[in-house]
Amino acid sequence: MADAAHAKPHHDYHLVNPSPWPAVGSVSAFITAVGGILWMHHSAAYAPVIFFIGVIGVAYTMFSWWSDVIYEAEVEGDHTRVVQISHRYGMILFIASEVMFFVAWFWAYFNTALFPAEAQDVGRIAFTGGVWPPKSIQTFDPWHFPLLNTLILLTSGTTVTWAHHALLENNRRGLIWGLALTILLGLTFTCVQAWEYAHAAFHYSGNMYGAVFFMATGFHGAHVIIGTIFLIVCLCRALAGQFKPTQHLGFEFAAWYWHFVDVVWLFLFACIYVWGGGAEAG
């Protein structure tokens, strides 16, 4: 009777077990937000401590929660075909929400770039001089490091696709090499972007161009870092032999996310660096 009570249900759906991670993650995120707000407003000397305690809690939650998900898939076998379809829908909706997140930054950029002489915004005219990019801003040459980073990301898209096809053919060597090269290219992109930021002729504060530029490209850079971590985890799992040609949702979602990062960068490069660079940059 005991064995029957603990037997797996005979259906295709996964009824998850009670988990502490939603509560722990929520509390950690709240602590992170409080610490970050106090730190930005210089309200307390211990604000950085609060912030990093929250960050550690969030990181621990992510590691533990995703470890449980991997255990459910690899050991318990809970990720049936029906469950995998639901997970795919969830990832599609997540990426769609990320698309709308970047739409907001493009909206902010074009709202100023297309109407630099908006008569109802005196401050805009005073800063832009009625033209875009503002004459006081020395923009980046799009055909220098921005083009290099574009080629790096496009190449990384091909290597992650190579890794995916290698996995489908059960080619473990190709999977590992493809993932390793993609991670290396992602780290290279981040380093080039950091060098670019360090040598920017304008700042985040005090001007509309700098604020929108750094918010749009900076959040994209954060997504590259997140995607790189995602791929590093996939590489570790590949080395452990966890992925199978018929079941590899973790890697598939990482590849989707990485292609999303590639596409967003193409729009950033075309709109902000090339189109928004002005005649001198061209």
BAFI-3210 file (N, C-alpha, C; in Angstrom, 3 decimals, decimal comma, padded with zeros to 6 digits):
// residues 282
n [1|2|3|4|5|6|7|8|9|10|11|12|13|14|15|16|17|18|19|20|21|22|23|24|25|26|27|28|29|30|31|32|33|34|35|36|37|38|39|40|41|42|43|44|45|46|47|48|49|50|51|52|53|54|55|56|57|58|59|60|61|62|63|64|65|66|67|68|69|70|71|72|73|74|75|76|77|78|79|80|81|82|83|84|85|86|87|88|89|90|91|92|93|94|95|96|97|98|99|100|101|102|103|104|105|106|107|108|109|110|111|112|113|114|115|116|117|118|119|120|121|122|123|124|125|126|127|128|129|130|131|132|133|134|135|136|137|138|139|140|141|142|143|144|145|146|147|148|149|150|151|152|153|154|155|156|157|158|159|160|161|162|163|164|165|166|167|168|169|170|171|172|173|174|175|176|177|178|179|180|181|182|183|184|185|186|187|188|189|190|191|192|193|194|195|196|197|198|199|200|201|202|203|204|205|206|207|208|209|210|211|212|213|214|215|216|217|218|219|220|221|222|223|224|225|226|227|228|229|230|231|232|233|234|235|236|237|238|239|240|241|242|243|244|245|246|247|248|249|250|251|252|253|254|255|256|257|258|259|260|261|262|263|264|265|266|267|268|269|270|271|272|273|274|275|276|277|278|279|280|281|282]
n.u [000,820|001,966|003,823|002,086|000,860|002,856|003,367|003,951|001,696|-000,605|-000,607|-000,039|000,716|002,465|002,368|003,575|005,718|005,398|007,296|009,953|011,107|009,764|008,869|011,261|012,725|011,156|011,362|014,135|014,418|012,993|014,612|016,901|015,922|015,270|017,806|019,185|017,756|018,172|020,929|021,311|020,164|021,817|021,133|021,797|024,652|025,053|023,734|024,851|025,524|023,037|021,979|023,716|023,330|020,720|021,146|022,750|020,894|018,986|020,556|021,142|018,576|017,928|019,847|019,175|016,469|016,429|018,059|016,355|014,440|015,937|016,465|013,880|013,460|015,586|015,874|013,407|011,749|009,591|009,085|007,217|006,066|003,843|004,236|006,634|005,777|004,222|006,231|007,683|005,826|005,785|008,429|008,388|006,532|007,949|010,194|008,799|007,894|010,351|011,013|009,144|010,101|012,481|011,359|010,331|012,656|013,583|011,427|011,672|014,073|013,556|011,477|012,720|014,736|013,402|011,917|013,491|013,175|010,915|008,337|006,892|008,532|010,756|013,212|014,225|014,739|016,650|018,759|019,213|019,383|017,682|018,374|019,374|021,865|022,546|024,524|026,441|027,279|029,624|029,451|029,778|031,882|030,248|031,356|033,535|034,375|031,610|030,763|032,538|031,629|029,119|029,728|030,902|028,714|026,986|028,530|028,575|025,953|025,925|027,633|026,253|024,062|025,327|026,135|023,624|022,626|024,580|023,986|021,449|022,223|023,483|026,152|028,475|030,963|030,912|028,795|029,875|032,122|030,880|029,293|031,329|032,750|030,737|030,305|032,847|032,825|030,685|031,735|033,837|032,418|031,262|033,556|034,554|032,446|032,586|035,068|034,398|032,460|034,089|035,570|033,804|032,648|030,695|028,353|026,216|024,468|022,846|022,217|019,983|020,673|022,865|021,625|019,563|021,098|022,926|021,116|019,673|021,699|023,105|021,299|021,000|023,592|023,564|021,766|023,285|025,278|023,706|022,760|025,198|025,910|023,807|024,480|026,920|026,080|024,695|026,848|028,231|026,313|026,252|028,810|028,442|026,873|024,079|022,172|019,969|019,342|016,598|015,507|016,135|015,521|016,588|018,960|017,857|016,241|018,202|019,511|017,445|017,164|019,669|019,669|017,655|018,957|020,915|019,332|018,168|020,484|021,177|019,163|019,752|022,320|021,778|019,898|020,738|023,590|024,276|022,127|021,522|023,946|024,624|025,759|028,543|029,503|028,949]
n.v [-001,205|001,204|001,620|001,956|004,326|006,195|006,018|007,038|009,335|008,386|010,163|012,883|015,266|017,606|017,884|020,066|019,792|021,109|024,081|026,038|028,106|030,208|031,944|032,488|033,672|035,950|037,420|037,854|039,383|041,638|042,576|043,145|045,246|047,203|047,647|048,563|050,941|052,487|052,706|054,132|056,545|057,335|056,920|055,373|054,079|051,375|050,397|049,190|046,669|045,544|045,433|043,584|041,316|040,720|040,209|037,911|036,195|036,075|034,932|032,461|031,407|031,186|029,291|027,055|026,608|026,150|023,915|022,107|021,936|020,786|018,347|017,304|016,901|015,230|013,111|012,466|012,385|014,003|015,807|015,508|015,145|016,812|018,561|019,711|021,171|023,119|024,417|025,490|027,327|029,046|030,053|031,355|033,395|034,741|035,707|037,338|039,284|040,394|041,485|043,575|045,069|046,112|047,499|049,704|051,191|051,763|053,281|055,497|056,491|057,091|058,876|061,199|061,413|061,603|063,848|066,269|068,989|069,560|071,673|071,894|071,049|072,642|072,195|070,086|071,246|073,090|071,424|069,687|071,434|071,386|069,404|066,000|063,547|065,477|068,451|068,830|066,366|063,821|061,206|057,564|055,963|053,997|052,016|050,964|049,742|049,118|047,772|045,627|044,309|043,610|041,712|039,816|038,962|037,975|035,864|034,304|033,515|031,667|029,683|028,753|027,663|025,670|024,076|023,251|021,718|019,759|018,500|017,453|015,499|013,845|014,383|014,782|016,009|018,080|019,558|020,438|021,936|023,873|025,217|026,157|027,933|029,790|030,877|032,026|033,982|035,529|036,537|038,012|039,964|041,364|042,408|044,110|045,929|047,033|048,333|050,201|051,731|052,823|054,626|056,443|059,564|060,964|061,188|059,338|060,844|064,049|064,521|063,785|062,092|060,526|059,256|057,649|056,137|054,684|053,315|051,689|050,214|049,315|047,704|045,758|044,738|043,665|041,599|040,053|039,186|037,693|035,756|034,565|033,391|031,596|029,909|028,927|027,357|025,468|024,352|023,127|021,228|019,795|018,701|017,002|015,157|015,375|016,319|015,172|014,037|013,970|015,309|018,310|020,801|022,862|023,648|024,331|026,531|028,305|028,728|029,954|032,303|033,444|033,953|035,844|037,921|038,483|039,488|041,783|043,312|043,816|045,597|047,681|048,394|049,232|051,313|053,076|053,306|053,503|054,851|056,820|057,983|060,188|062,365|062,685|060,387|058,506]
n.w [000,000|000,751|-001,292|-003,404|-002,691|-003,069|-005,726|-009,106|-010,652|-013,231|-015,603|-017,942|-016,840|-014,716|-011,390|-009,257|-006,385|-003,008|-002,475|-001,089|-002,482|-004,002|-001,926|-000,550|-002,632|-003,152|-000,747|-000,737|-003,091|-002,313|-000,205|-001,683|-003,316|-001,368|-000,202|-002,491|-003,117|-000,779|-000,968|-003,388|-002,691|-000,703|001,955|004,113|005,772|005,826|003,662|001,248|002,302|002,933|000,353|-000,985|000,557|-000,135|-002,888|-002,773|-001,645|-003,725|-005,769|-004,583|-004,417|-007,145|-007,999|-006,390|-006,975|-009,763|-009,757|-008,557|-010,600|-012,645|-011,425|-011,309|-014,008|-014,905|-013,058|-011,756|-013,960|-014,647|-016,658|-019,056|-022,507|-022,744|-020,598|-021,406|-023,642|-022,391|-020,942|-023,066|-024,104|-021,937|-021,986|-024,434|-023,921|-021,943|-023,389|-025,143|-023,348|-022,706|-025,166|-025,306|-023,208|-024,249|-026,339|-025,023|-024,467|-027,035|-027,830|-026,127|-027,123|-029,879|-029,553|-028,800|-030,753|-033,238|-032,912|-032,218|-031,961|-030,515|-029,759|-027,414|-025,446|-023,881|-022,652|-024,155|-026,661|-025,911|-025,222|-027,444|-029,574|-031,615|-033,393|-034,183|-033,862|-030,843|-031,235|-029,325|-028,563|-028,967|-030,891|-031,120|-033,526|-035,713|-037,296|-036,103|-033,086|-032,427|-034,804|-034,734|-032,404|-033,310|-035,308|-033,656|-032,047|-034,031|-034,971|-032,668|-032,634|-034,696|-033,674|-031,405|-032,665|-034,104|-031,937|-031,054|-033,228|-033,196|-030,781|-031,377|-033,134|-031,461|-031,012|-028,891|-028,611|-030,529|-029,429|-026,963|-027,780|-029,382|-027,483|-025,764|-027,447|-027,990|-025,437|-025,016|-027,035|-026,130|-023,708|-024,783|-026,227|-024,054|-022,821|-024,850|-024,993|-022,428|-022,620|-024,544|-023,185|-021,201|-022,648|-023,642|-024,939|-023,701|-020,938|-018,630|-017,009|-017,046|-019,723|-022,443|-024,556|-023,640|-021,456|-022,609|-024,397|-022,735|-021,105|-022,919|-024,369|-022,180|-020,699|-022,625|-022,609|-020,020|-020,446|-022,182|-020,427|-018,633|-020,434|-021,092|-018,655|-018,494|-020,651|-019,710|-017,568|-019,081|-020,455|-018,353|-017,648|-020,022|-020,047|-017,933|-019,091|-019,258|-021,136|-023,691|-027,066|-027,474|-025,361|-024,096|-022,904|-021,318|-022,633|-025,109|-024,475|-023,635|-026,062|-027,536|-026,058|-026,447|-029,207|-029,250|-027,884|-029,804|-031,962|-030,837|-030,485|-033,160|-033,924|-032,120|-032,996|-035,642|-035,279|-033,149|-033,231|-036,029|-037,625|-035,697|-035,336|-036,775|-039,453|-039,365|-038,139|-040,066]
ca.u [000,000|002,854|004,372|001,014|000,591|003,936|003,585|003,772|000,357|-000,616|-001,066|001,080|000,888|003,370|001,881|004,822|005,716|005,567|008,674|010,185|011,860|009,035|008,872|012,643|013,084|010,436|011,990|015,472|014,244|012,590|015,805|017,751|015,337|015,435|019,222|019,547|017,168|018,908|022,283|021,244|019,812|022,812|020,339|022,361|026,004|025,012|022,889|025,466|025,454|021,670|021,837|024,426|022,653|019,605|021,666|023,161|019,663|018,410|021,412|020,951|017,256|018,007|020,610|018,452|015,208|016,734|018,560|015,167|013,819|016,781|016,237|012,574|013,543|016,582|015,749|012,003|011,072|008,309|008,913|006,662|005,887|002,850|004,885|007,620|005,055|003,873|007,464|008,006|004,924|006,249|009,646|007,990|005,923|009,017|010,955|007,911|007,938|011,652|010,921|008,428|011,004|013,377|010,540|010,234|013,873|013,568|010,416|012,277|015,104|012,973|010,646|013,588|015,508|012,555|011,338|014,455|012,781|009,553|008,104|006,310|009,575|011,798|014,484|014,704|015,308|017,862|019,852|019,506|019,571|016,754|018,905|019,766|022,250|022,890|025,848|027,383|027,605|030,510|028,968|030,734|031,983|029,597|032,126|034,730|034,052|030,235|030,719|033,241|030,728|028,057|030,284|031,106|027,432|026,483|029,302|028,123|024,690|026,215|028,241|025,235|023,271|026,170|026,029|022,280|022,557|025,434|023,237|020,398|022,880|024,171|027,582|028,818|032,145|030,455|027,991|030,738|032,928|029,995|028,953|032,526|033,029|029,693|030,607|034,026|032,406|029,873|032,640|034,555|031,486|031,136|034,810|034,607|031,461|033,131|036,101|033,692|031,871|035,159|036,117|032,713|032,858|029,530|028,038|024,818|023,684|022,962|021,792|019,033|021,332|023,622|020,729|018,909|022,137|023,448|020,054|019,351|022,835|023,496|020,409|021,346|024,807|023,171|021,170|024,395|025,906|022,777|022,796|026,476|025,796|022,884|025,232|027,922|025,362|024,439|028,113|028,476|025,386|026,679|029,974|027,931|026,116|022,654|021,292|019,705|018,797|015,137|015,068|017,188|014,829|017,477|019,823|017,020|015,838|019,399|019,733|016,409|017,504|020,860|019,256|016,929|019,982|021,513|018,408|018,062|021,697|021,117|018,338|020,511|023,403|021,236|019,150|021,451|024,954|024,373|021,168|021,616|025,302|024,790|026,531|029,984|029,822|028,885]
ca.v [000,000|002,374|001,837|002,465|005,710|007,028|005,747|008,163|009,367|007,956|011,228|013,595|016,591|017,637|018,617|020,348|019,640|022,376|024,573|027,290|029,093|031,448|032,836|032,927|034,591|037,215|038,148|038,275|040,476|042,821|043,064|043,746|046,528|048,148|047,999|049,370|052,283|053,194|052,967|055,205|057,804|057,591|057,076|054,597|053,601|049,913|050,049|048,170|045,352|045,055|045,128|042,360|040,191|040,388|039,619|036,541|035,423|035,849|033,976|031,148|030,944|030,771|028,045|025,947|026,357|025,509|022,570|021,270|021,713|019,806|017,055|016,816|016,448|014,180|011,980|012,104|012,171|014,710|016,672|014,759|015,951|017,855|019,541|020,445|022,158|024,218|025,160|026,268|028,472|029,968|030,728|032,273|034,562|035,482|036,445|038,395|040,367|041,033|042,312|044,798|045,839|046,882|048,441|050,924|051,993|052,290|054,335|056,677|057,007|057,698|060,009|062,381|061,482|062,017|065,175|066,998|070,397|069,581|073,021|071,809|070,624|073,659|071,600|069,267|072,121|073,695|070,461|069,132|072,469|071,094|068,375|064,726|063,685|066,845|068,869|068,772|064,963|063,133|059,834|056,522|055,556|052,678|051,052|050,592|048,699|048,607|046,780|044,448|043,598|043,022|040,488|038,847|038,374|037,164|034,620|033,501|032,899|030,476|028,640|028,128|026,827|024,484|023,238|022,666|020,655|018,669|017,771|016,689|014,344|013,156|014,649|015,455|016,847|019,293|020,311|021,092|022,961|024,959|025,989|026,840|029,061|030,798|031,538|032,859|035,138|036,366|037,244|038,991|041,073|042,142|043,142|045,193|046,933|047,722|049,246|051,285|052,595|053,535|055,667|057,252|061,017|061,535|060,510|058,944|061,905|065,407|064,685|062,766|061,118|059,595|058,453|056,612|055,266|053,751|052,437|050,683|049,314|048,718|046,580|044,681|044,130|042,832|040,383|039,235|038,550|036,661|034,682|033,868|032,524|030,538|028,979|028,269|026,281|024,425|023,667|022,232|020,106|018,981|017,931|015,953|014,215|015,418|016,586|014,086|014,572|014,057|016,129|019,259|022,086|023,873|024,166|024,940|027,862|029,147|029,101|030,945|033,558|034,011|034,504|037,073|038,930|038,843|040,307|043,099|044,069|044,289|046,809|048,729|048,828|049,960|052,519|053,998|053,550|053,904|055,914|057,876|058,493|061,442|062,352|062,575|058,976|057,745]
ca.w [000,000|000,811|-002,628|-004,255|-002,301|-003,581|-007,141|-010,015|-011,259|-014,623|-016,495|-018,566|-016,243|-013,571|-010,227|-008,540|-004,941|-002,276|-002,577|-000,346|-003,257|-004,305|-000,755|-000,299|-003,706|-002,976|000,365|-001,176|-004,042|-001,536|000,488|-002,717|-003,704|-000,256|-000,122|-003,648|-002,987|000,275|-001,473|-004,387|-002,030|000,347|003,179|005,217|005,482|005,683|002,515|000,383|002,947|002,724|-001,068|-001,376|001,217|-001,008|-004,126|-002,450|-001,489|-005,052|-006,472|-003,961|-004,829|-008,546|-008,084|-005,754|-007,677|-011,039|-009,452|-008,359|-011,899|-013,341|-010,766|-011,749|-015,403|-015,129|-012,128|-011,540|-015,229|-014,619|-017,825|-020,187|-023,714|-022,457|-019,719|-022,216|-024,454|-021,484|-020,680|-024,275|-024,118|-020,905|-022,447|-025,507|-023,286|-021,270|-024,396|-025,622|-022,358|-022,858|-026,373|-024,955|-022,345|-025,112|-027,101|-024,220|-024,628|-028,399|-027,849|-025,509|-028,023|-031,081|-029,154|-028,836|-031,993|-034,354|-032,638|-031,375|-031,820|-029,997|-029,211|-026,083|-024,513|-023,994|-022,267|-025,255|-027,676|-025,359|-025,223|-028,762|-030,583|-032,695|-034,287|-033,542|-032,455|-030,439|-031,688|-028,196|-028,293|-029,898|-030,915|-031,497|-034,920|-035,745|-038,083|-035,343|-032,108|-032,565|-035,872|-034,230|-031,501|-034,128|-035,903|-032,572|-031,667|-035,145|-034,959|-031,528|-033,021|-035,508|-032,847|-030,554|-033,567|-034,331|-030,744|-031,015|-034,224|-032,725|-029,760|-032,039|-033,758|-030,361|-031,145|-027,636|-028,826|-031,189|-028,469|-025,971|-028,447|-029,784|-026,289|-025,271|-028,332|-027,783|-024,163|-025,236|-027,824|-025,258|-022,803|-025,594|-026,462|-022,822|-022,616|-025,834|-024,584|-021,260|-023,115|-025,229|-022,156|-020,500|-023,522|-024,194|-024,825|-023,027|-019,689|-018,450|-016,390|-017,560|-021,111|-022,892|-025,424|-022,809|-020,629|-023,411|-024,957|-021,742|-020,626|-023,943|-024,599|-020,900|-020,408|-023,545|-022,073|-018,882|-020,997|-022,687|-019,255|-018,169|-021,416|-020,973|-017,474|-018,921|-021,485|-018,867|-016,880|-020,087|-020,713|-017,213|-017,762|-021,167|-019,595|-017,046|-019,898|-018,908|-022,274|-024,635|-028,320|-027,418|-024,223|-023,737|-022,820|-020,744|-023,691|-026,138|-024,008|-023,666|-027,461|-027,871|-025,375|-027,081|-030,494|-028,923|-027,595|-031,097|-032,750|-030,190|-030,785|-034,545|-033,917|-031,434|-033,875|-036,792|-034,905|-032,272|-033,663|-037,436|-037,927|-034,696|-035,192|-037,488|-040,700|-039,108|-037,869|-041,300]
c.u [000,854|003,424|003,310|000,733|001,616|004,203|003,314|002,347|000,424|-001,266|000,159|001,389|001,761|002,773|003,070|004,632|005,826|007,037|008,831|010,713|011,067|009,056|010,272|013,081|012,413|011,064|013,363|015,388|013,848|013,785|016,757|017,243|015,522|016,886|019,664|019,015|017,899|020,305|022,268|020,931|020,777|022,135|020,927|023,727|026,024|024,160|023,545|025,415|024,077|021,482|022,486|023,893|021,468|020,049|022,087|021,937|019,007|019,225|021,237|019,605|017,277|018,711|019,798|017,189|015,468|017,345|017,396|014,491|014,607|016,579|014,904|012,638|014,422|016,340|014,301|011,262|009,730|008,039|008,491|006,527|004,907|003,468|005,903|006,949|004,681|005,096|007,866|007,120|005,375|007,479|009,329|007,381|006,974|009,814|010,098|007,899|009,269|011,683|010,238|009,256|011,932|012,609|010,421|011,461|013,990|012,550|011,006|013,311|014,485|012,053|011,447|014,276|014,668|011,959|012,272|014,070|011,340|009,286|007,574|007,328|010,760|013,165|015,079|015,375|016,618|019,036|020,228|019,845|018,679|017,244|019,254|020,771|022,627|024,317|026,896|027,857|028,513|030,154|030,074|030,736|031,389|030,412|033,437|034,341|032,598|030,096|031,409|032,335|029,564|028,530|030,495|029,792|026,845|027,222|028,861|026,776|024,896|026,803|027,210|024,299|024,023|026,058|024,675|022,157|023,437|024,718|022,150|020,958|023,658|025,693|028,035|030,012|031,746|029,626|028,871|031,569|032,073|029,610|030,146|032,857|031,995|029,938|031,795|033,658|031,543|030,715|033,438|033,682|031,396|032,386|034,919|033,639|031,954|034,212|035,452|033,097|032,943|035,713|035,027|032,981|031,681|029,205|026,557|023,970|023,869|022,537|020,911|019,706|022,062|022,724|020,104|019,935|022,581|022,363|019,770|020,496|023,273|022,612|020,657|022,610|024,513|022,554|022,241|025,069|025,018|022,785|024,084|026,468|024,893|023,638|026,317|027,286|025,084|025,713|028,443|027,565|025,760|027,872|029,553|027,078|024,623|021,734|021,168|019,154|017,288|014,629|016,226|016,605|015,750|018,373|019,012|016,608|017,025|019,685|018,706|016,780|018,684|020,527|018,454|017,905|020,647|020,622|018,268|019,294|021,689|020,274|019,062|021,607|022,869|020,621|019,982|022,841|025,029|023,449|021,318|022,989|025,547|025,659|028,005|030,380|029,811|030,057]
c.v [001,254|002,685|002,417|003,930|006,661|006,804|006,989|008,155|009,024|009,025|012,012|014,930|016,511|018,513|018,846|020,176|021,006|022,793|025,873|028,418|030,313|032,447|033,375|033,932|035,938|038,058|038,665|039,436|041,760|043,426|043,743|045,127|047,577|048,601|048,879|050,787|053,101|053,592|054,131|056,556|058,171|057,783|056,339|054,061|052,092|049,466|049,037|046,767|044,733|044,610|043,800|041,134|039,738|039,713|038,168|035,650|035,100|034,805|032,566|030,557|030,421|029,424|026,868|025,594|025,645|024,124|021,612|020,947|020,670|018,410|016,458|016,246|015,218|012,935|011,519|011,820|012,865|015,545|015,842|015,692|017,091|018,951|020,353|021,492|023,363|025,069|026,014|027,501|029,522|030,745|031,716|033,541|035,398|036,306|037,572|039,572|041,110|041,922|043,631|045,676|046,702|047,843|049,763|051,807|052,539|053,425|055,617|057,313|057,746|058,865|061,303|062,530|061,993|063,409|065,983|068,448|070,512|070,888|072,978|071,394|071,570|073,074|070,752|070,138|072,725|072,732|070,015|070,198|072,234|070,050|067,137|064,008|065,117|067,200|068,791|067,361|064,417|061,644|058,856|056,318|054,148|051,611|050,676|049,478|048,236|047,557|045,494|043,636|042,959|041,711|039,406|038,170|037,517|035,827|033,718|032,847|031,643|029,351|027,971|027,266|025,539|023,518|022,540|021,511|019,466|017,836|016,907|015,434|013,504|013,252|015,466|016,397|018,173|020,173|021,101|022,197|024,147|025,843|026,789|028,065|030,169|031,577|032,478|034,124|036,080|037,170|038,317|040,203|041,972|042,970|044,323|046,299|047,710|048,720|050,450|052,259|053,440|054,684|056,515|058,735|061,714|060,671|060,162|060,114|063,225|065,596|063,519|061,686|060,069|058,691|057,319|055,636|054,218|052,831|051,326|049,699|048,631|047,552|045,429|043,970|043,235|041,524|039,472|038,496|037,422|035,470|033,881|032,920|031,330|029,477|028,253|027,117|025,129|023,649|022,693|021,006|019,194|018,119|016,794|014,941|014,225|015,591|015,355|014,684|014,766|014,930|017,024|020,667|023,188|024,488|024,883|026,355|028,816|029,618|030,132|032,310|034,240|034,602|035,792|038,212|039,402|039,803|041,701|043,940|044,588|045,556|047,960|049,281|049,680|051,294|053,531|054,317|054,104|055,083|057,104|058,448|059,794|061,293|062,163|061,124|058,155|058,051]
c.w [000,000|-000,556|-003,566|-003,953|-002,886|-005,068|-007,969|-010,576|-012,746|-015,490|-016,959|-017,916|-014,997|-012,483|-009,300|-007,042|-004,266|-002,253|-001,787|-001,225|-003,698|-003,145|-000,487|-001,373|-003,564|-001,869|-000,047|-002,164|-003,326|-000,806|-000,492|-003,104|-002,617|-000,142|-001,273|-003,563|-001,931|-000,195|-002,464|-003,762|-000,895|001,711|004,374|004,813|005,248|004,501|001,579|000,973|002,738|001,273|-001,421|-000,635|000,367|-002,290|-003,898|-002,289|-002,816|-005,817|-005,911|-004,353|-006,263|-008,670|-007,549|-006,521|-009,001|-010,847|-009,237|-009,695|-012,692|-012,754|-011,204|-013,170|-015,547|-014,285|-012,004|-012,847|-015,327|-015,866|-019,036|-021,390|-023,471|-021,594|-020,504|-023,103|-023,601|-021,157|-021,880|-024,385|-023,092|-021,329|-023,553|-024,922|-022,561|-022,267|-024,974|-024,646|-022,416|-024,102|-026,045|-024,022|-023,198|-026,014|-026,341|-024,401|-026,043|-028,524|-027,262|-026,425|-029,205|-030,749|-029,158|-030,179|-033,163|-034,166|-031,737|-031,139|-031,347|-029,253|-027,796|-025,031|-024,661|-023,664|-023,361|-026,315|-027,191|-025,414|-026,631|-029,795|-031,795|-033,676|-033,480|-034,424|-032,111|-030,851|-030,581|-027,897|-029,380|-029,871|-031,304|-033,013|-035,033|-036,460|-037,410|-034,366|-032,166|-033,671|-035,438|-033,315|-032,247|-034,751|-034,849|-032,209|-032,785|-035,219|-033,823|-031,816|-033,858|-034,655|-031,936|-031,402|-033,902|-033,144|-030,685|-032,003|-033,830|-031,664|-030,387|-032,708|-032,743|-030,484|-029,938|-027,807|-029,492|-030,269|-027,515|-026,608|-028,885|-028,615|-025,783|-026,128|-028,163|-026,496|-024,319|-026,016|-026,986|-024,282|-023,550|-025,884|-025,234|-022,575|-023,583|-025,451|-023,369|-021,673|-023,788|-024,214|-021,470|-021,326|-024,170|-023,941|-024,171|-021,818|-019,626|-017,977|-017,115|-018,996|-021,540|-023,721|-024,588|-021,988|-021,432|-023,972|-023,933|-021,187|-021,634|-024,126|-023,303|-020,508|-021,375|-023,059|-020,880|-019,363|-021,595|-021,542|-018,731|-019,126|-021,351|-019,777|-017,789|-019,715|-020,691|-018,097|-017,846|-020,400|-019,586|-017,278|-018,934|-020,787|-018,662|-017,787|-019,657|-020,112|-023,165|-025,927|-028,292|-026,277|-023,777|-023,651|-022,294|-021,799|-024,763|-025,740|-023,986|-025,082|-027,915|-027,304|-026,058|-028,448|-030,298|-028,642|-028,887|-031,876|-032,151|-030,503|-032,216|-034,649|-033,225|-032,333|-035,019|-036,390|-034,138|-032,803|-035,099|-037,731|-036,975|-034,525|-035,900|-038,721|-040,487|-038,866|-039,141|-042,202]
res [m|a|d|a|a|h|a|k|p|h|h|d|y|h|l|v|n|p|s|p|w|p|a|v|g|s|v|s|a|f|i|t|a|v|g|g|i|l|w|m|h|h|s|a|a|y|a|p|v|i|f|f|i|g|v|i|g|v|a|y|t|m|f|s|w|w|s|d|v|i|y|e|a|e|v|e|g|d|h|t|r|v|v|q|i|s|h|r|y|g|m|i|l|f|i|a|s|e|v|m|f|f|v|a|w|f|w|a|y|f|n|t|a|l|f|p|a|e|a|q|d|v|g|r|i|a|f|t|g|g|v|w|p|p|k|s|i|q|t|f|d|p|w|h|f|p|l|l|n|t|l|i|l|l|t|s|g|t|t|v|t|w|a|h|h|a|l|l|e|n|n|r|r|g|l|i|w|g|l|a|l|t|i|l|l|g|l|t|f|t|c|v|q|a|w|e|y|a|h|a|a|f|h|y|s|g|n|m|y|g|a|v|f|f|m|a|t|g|f|h|g|a|h|v|i|i|g|t|i|f|l|i|v|c|l|c|r|a|l|a|g|q|f|k|p|t|q|h|l|g|f|e|f|a|a|w|y|w|h|f|v|d|v|v|w|l|f|l|f|a|c|i|y|v|w|g|g|g|a|e|a|g]
***
